[in-house]
Amino acid sequence: MVGRRVNRAVIVIACALVSCGKHQMEFDKSKWNKSFDGVYEYRERMVNDLMENHIVEGMSYAQLVDLMGQPENYGNVKPNTIGYEIMVDYGWNIDPVEGKTLFLELSQDSMVVDYKLDHWNR
């Protein structure tokens, strides 16, 4: 009897912890480009839908820009690659400690050949 109560309690706690994460959203261009003080509020919740349902190999650069707006190529990005900042966490410092960037690799004729979400931690 006590074992069942403990099992149920563990299941309830696990479900509560899983539901505390950020909920996913469908991609919406107006929200994708909305930022406040350089922080994109919705991108992290939309990026999965964007990658699964909107970006396809063979899309042109013009189609990407029409879909997502101008890319933000900061720093060292490989040739024929564009990037969209998804999130950056600065912690308690001026240097970033974590971030996510969506990188899209383009062919010589500016068509999407590959894309990936890069998540880094320091």
C-alpha positions in Angstrom: 0.0 0.0 0.0 2.8 2.4 0.9 4.7 1.4 -2.2 1.7 2.4 -4.4 1.4 5.8 -2.8 5.1 6.4 -3.3 4.9 5.3 -7.0 1.9 7.6 -7.5 3.6 10.5 -5.8 6.7 10.0 -8.0 4.6 9.9 -11.2 2.7 13.1 -10.1 6.0 14.9 -9.4 7.6 13.8 -12.6 4.5 15.0 -14.7 4.6 18.4 -12.9 8.3 18.8 -13.6 7.9 17.9 -17.3 5.0 20.4 -17.7 7.2 23.2 -16.2 9.2 23.6 -19.4 8.6 26.1 -22.2 5.6 25.1 -24.3 6.1 24.8 -28.0 4.4 27.2 -30.4 3.5 27.2 -34.1 5.8 29.4 -36.2 4.5 32.9 -36.7 6.7 35.4 -38.6 5.6 38.4 -36.7 6.4 36.9 -33.4 9.6 35.3 -34.7 11.0 38.7 -35.4 9.7 40.4 -32.3 12.4 41.3 -29.8 12.8 43.3 -26.7 16.2 44.7 -25.8 17.8 42.3 -28.3 16.0 39.2 -26.8 13.7 37.2 -29.1 10.9 36.2 -26.8 9.3 33.5 -29.0 12.0 32.0 -31.1 13.0 29.2 -28.7 9.4 28.0 -28.5 8.8 28.2 -32.3 12.1 26.8 -33.7 11.0 23.1 -33.6 7.8 23.8 -35.7 9.9 26.0 -38.0 12.3 23.2 -38.7 9.8 20.4 -38.9 7.1 22.2 -41.0 8.5 25.2 -42.8 12.1 24.9 -43.8 12.8 22.5 -46.6 15.9 21.6 -48.4 15.9 23.3 -51.8 14.4 26.5 -50.5 16.0 29.6 -51.9 17.7 32.3 -49.8 14.9 34.7 -50.9 12.3 32.3 -49.6 14.1 32.0 -46.3 14.3 35.8 -45.9 10.6 36.1 -46.8 9.8 33.4 -44.2 12.1 34.5 -41.3 13.5 37.9 -42.0 17.1 38.9 -42.5 19.7 36.5 -40.9 22.0 37.6 -38.1 25.5 36.5 -39.0 27.6 37.4 -36.0 31.1 36.1 -35.5 32.7 33.3 -37.3 30.1 31.6 -39.6 31.2 29.1 -42.3 31.0 30.3 -45.9 27.6 29.7 -47.5 26.0 29.5 -44.0 23.5 31.9 -42.4 22.4 32.0 -38.8 19.4 33.1 -36.8 19.9 33.7 -33.1 17.3 31.7 -31.1 18.4 32.5 -27.5 21.4 33.8 -25.5 21.7 33.6 -21.7 24.2 35.9 -20.1 23.8 34.6 -16.6 25.2 37.3 -14.2 27.9 38.4 -16.5 28.4 40.4 -19.7 29.7 37.3 -21.5 27.2 34.7 -22.8 27.1 31.4 -20.9 24.6 29.6 -23.1 23.0 30.0 -26.5 21.1 28.5 -29.4 21.5 29.4 -33.1 19.7 28.0 -36.1 22.3 27.6 -38.9 21.3 27.1 -42.5 23.8 25.9 -45.1 23.3 27.1 -48.6 24.6 25.8 -51.9 26.6 27.9 -54.4 23.3 28.9 -56.0 21.8 30.0 -52.6 19.5 27.0 -52.0 19.2 25.3 -48.6 21.2 22.1 -48.5 21.2 21.5 -44.7 20.1 23.1 -41.4 20.7 22.5 -37.7 20.1 23.9 -34.3 23.3 24.6 -32.5 23.1 24.6 -28.6 26.2 25.6 -26.7 27.2 26.0 -23.1 30.3 27.5 -21.5 
